[in-house]
């Protein structure tokens, strides 16, 4: 239920999402998730939108997922492989309220590697 609704909203109101999350109205087009990942997609609702200079990665989640930080890192690497000139803004949007500490996790760290992304908890 959430997947189709979130996809519809992001596809039909992409400039509104860009204004909200990027701080400016940007015309965006959709990218296929398979273009950025070597692994199968395991997201509740994954939306990738692209402008001339930016990729906006929206990840809608209904529940916390301990693998999500690595997936965000993996998608960023895929975005860089696809086009090294574009910045990528990644936002995880949690749809359902929870007390899990995982919804506050906004980075992936591995040895000397650190990757950060934004998190929006709609109930806040």
Steps between C-alpha positions, in 0.01 A plus 500: 500500500770752598726414209256600228382811682854625567608426143196687363569803720871512417445456126214749468626759748877467452554878492319529834723232650803682358383831649445335838818293515744694280375846589433599139255405227682271260358312205571131559461185295495143627798265485455125512639359830674222309730764347657568840522166678671171437276319751124437489286785633379439857328829577146574608483776238811626326476808279794640304451838335755686294562855383786638296725523807341293778361156575232497770473158662182456703462188708157456658499258791212365706728321746861524615754291313849438638636461143372839386819702572706265282238518222520878508879479468465248216256723307732797542782296352274401212406862441866594490575216257213618278602867493795637696395861436166484685444553868263262675260592778370195681200513730337217693140582583352285777124480465392317817582601853732272694720510807785317325835675521562395137285788372758741641790338314617737226839361406693194391847449645749230408861529609618826337186549293211718609186580304216724618139544388197693622213350700145633528267348758154616390345471847735769625 
